[in-house]
Amino acid sequence: MAEIFESAGTALLYGLVGFVVMAIGFIALDLVTPGKLVHVVWTERNRGAAVLLAGQTVAIGLVIDQSIRASESEQGLGHGLFSTLLYGLSGVVVMTLIACVVGLLTPGRLGHTVLDDQDGRAHPAAWVQTAMYIGTAFMVGAAVS
């Protein structure tokens, strides 16, 4: 029974680290998109912003998954939590940098284009940016495993 409680506590701690990384990822995405992301998604119901946020959330989840798997170590739980945090934050940094670089290479301002819903549909750029986030997550995940 003690092993079950220990495993549940470990899962809770890794979950909290994952939540912190996702929150930081949300803040980073909010900084590179126009407007306040909470307002744009939940109040304005912008589909492009929702697609982008959903893709980034899945991507960060993939990075955290691989980070936790890579963190198993003889050095203990603290080391595992810290390495998961660093790997996860690395993923957020790489995703944000890629978004900025793509924004420089594409016509117009990518943040505005991604949020340009037309006829109730997200702009194709939102789907492309989402795919870049997920692709980046696979790259970062492979690097840490």
C-alpha positions as CSV (number, residue, x, y, z in Angstrom):
1,M,0.0,0.0,0.0
2,A,2.9,2.4,0.8
3,E,4.2,1.9,-2.7
4,I,0.9,3.0,-4.2
5,F,0.9,6.2,-2.2
6,E,4.5,6.9,-3.1
7,S,3.7,6.4,-6.8
8,A,0.7,8.6,-6.5
9,G,2.8,11.3,-4.9
10,T,5.4,11.0,-7.6
11,A,2.7,11.3,-10.3
12,L,1.3,14.4,-8.5
13,L,4.7,16.0,-8.4
14,Y,5.5,15.3,-12.1
15,G,2.0,16.6,-12.9
16,L,2.7,19.8,-11.1
17,V,5.9,20.3,-13.0
18,G,4.1,19.6,-16.3
19,F,1.4,22.1,-15.3
20,V,4.1,24.8,-14.6
21,V,5.7,24.2,-18.0
22,M,2.3,24.4,-19.7
23,A,1.5,27.6,-17.9
24,I,4.8,29.1,-19.0
25,G,4.1,27.8,-22.5
26,F,0.7,29.6,-22.4
27,I,2.4,32.8,-21.3
28,A,5.0,32.5,-24.1
29,L,2.3,32.0,-26.7
30,D,0.3,34.9,-25.3
31,L,3.4,37.1,-25.8
32,V,3.9,36.2,-29.5
33,T,0.2,36.4,-30.5
34,P,-1.8,39.7,-30.7
35,G,-4.3,40.4,-27.9
36,K,-4.8,38.6,-24.6
37,L,-5.0,34.9,-25.4
38,V,-7.5,34.2,-22.7
39,H,-9.8,36.8,-24.1
40,V,-9.2,35.9,-27.8
41,V,-10.0,32.2,-27.2
42,W,-12.7,32.2,-24.6
43,T,-14.5,35.5,-25.2
44,E,-14.0,36.2,-28.9
45,R,-14.0,32.4,-29.6
46,N,-11.3,32.8,-32.2
47,R,-10.8,29.4,-33.9
48,G,-7.3,30.2,-35.1
49,A,-6.1,31.0,-31.6
50,A,-7.9,27.9,-30.2
51,V,-6.2,25.7,-32.8
52,L,-2.8,27.2,-32.0
53,L,-3.3,26.9,-28.2
54,A,-4.5,23.3,-28.5
55,G,-1.6,22.4,-30.7
56,Q,0.9,24.0,-28.4
57,T,-0.7,22.2,-25.4
58,V,-0.4,18.8,-27.1
59,A,3.2,19.6,-28.1
60,I,4.2,20.6,-24.6
61,G,2.5,17.4,-23.3
62,L,4.6,15.4,-25.7
63,V,7.8,17.1,-24.5
64,I,6.8,16.5,-20.9
65,D,6.1,12.9,-21.6
66,Q,9.5,12.3,-23.1
67,S,11.1,14.4,-20.3
68,I,9.6,12.3,-17.6
69,R,10.7,9.1,-19.3
70,A,14.2,10.5,-19.7
71,S,14.3,11.7,-16.1
72,E,14.3,8.3,-14.6
73,S,17.6,8.2,-12.7
74,E,19.5,6.7,-9.9
75,Q,19.9,10.3,-8.6
76,G,16.5,10.4,-7.1
77,L,13.1,12.2,-7.5
78,G,14.4,15.7,-7.1
79,H,16.8,15.2,-10.0
80,G,14.0,13.8,-12.1
81,L,11.7,16.6,-11.4
82,F,14.4,19.2,-12.1
83,S,15.4,17.6,-15.3
84,T,11.8,17.3,-16.5
85,L,11.3,21.0,-15.7
86,L,14.4,22.0,-17.7
87,Y,13.6,19.7,-20.6
88,G,10.1,21.0,-20.7
89,L,11.2,24.7,-20.6
90,S,13.7,23.9,-23.4
91,G,10.8,22.7,-25.5
92,V,8.8,25.9,-24.8
93,V,11.8,28.0,-25.8
94,V,12.4,26.1,-29.0
95,M,8.7,26.3,-29.9
96,T,8.6,30.0,-29.3
97,L,11.8,30.7,-31.2
98,I,10.4,28.7,-34.2
99,A,7.2,30.7,-34.1
100,C,9.2,33.9,-34.2
101,V,11.5,32.7,-37.0
102,V,8.5,31.5,-39.0
103,G,6.8,34.9,-38.4
104,L,9.8,36.6,-39.9
105,L,9.9,34.3,-43.0
106,T,6.2,34.5,-43.8
107,P,4.3,37.3,-45.5
108,G,2.5,39.8,-43.1
109,R,2.5,39.4,-39.4
110,L,2.1,35.7,-38.5
111,G,0.3,36.4,-35.2
112,H,-2.4,38.5,-37.0
113,T,-2.7,36.0,-39.9
114,V,-3.1,33.0,-37.6
115,L,-5.9,34.8,-35.8
116,D,-7.7,35.8,-39.0
117,D,-10.8,33.6,-38.9
118,Q,-12.9,33.7,-42.1
119,D,-16.3,32.3,-42.6
120,G,-16.1,30.6,-39.2
121,R,-12.9,28.7,-40.1
122,A,-9.4,29.1,-38.8
123,H,-6.8,30.5,-41.2
124,P,-4.6,27.7,-42.7
125,A,-1.6,29.4,-41.0
126,A,-3.0,28.4,-37.6
127,W,-2.9,24.7,-38.7
128,V,0.6,25.1,-40.1
129,Q,1.9,26.7,-36.9
130,T,0.2,24.0,-34.8
131,A,1.9,21.3,-36.9
132,M,5.2,23.1,-36.4
133,Y,4.7,23.1,-32.6
134,I,3.9,19.3,-32.7
135,G,6.9,18.6,-35.0
136,T,9.1,20.6,-32.6
137,A,7.8,18.6,-29.7
138,F,8.8,15.3,-31.4
139,M,12.3,16.8,-32.1
140,V,12.8,18.0,-28.5
141,G,11.3,14.7,-27.2
142,A,13.8,12.7,-29.2
143,A,16.7,14.8,-28.1
144,V,15.9,14.3,-24.4
145,S,15.2,10.6,-24.5
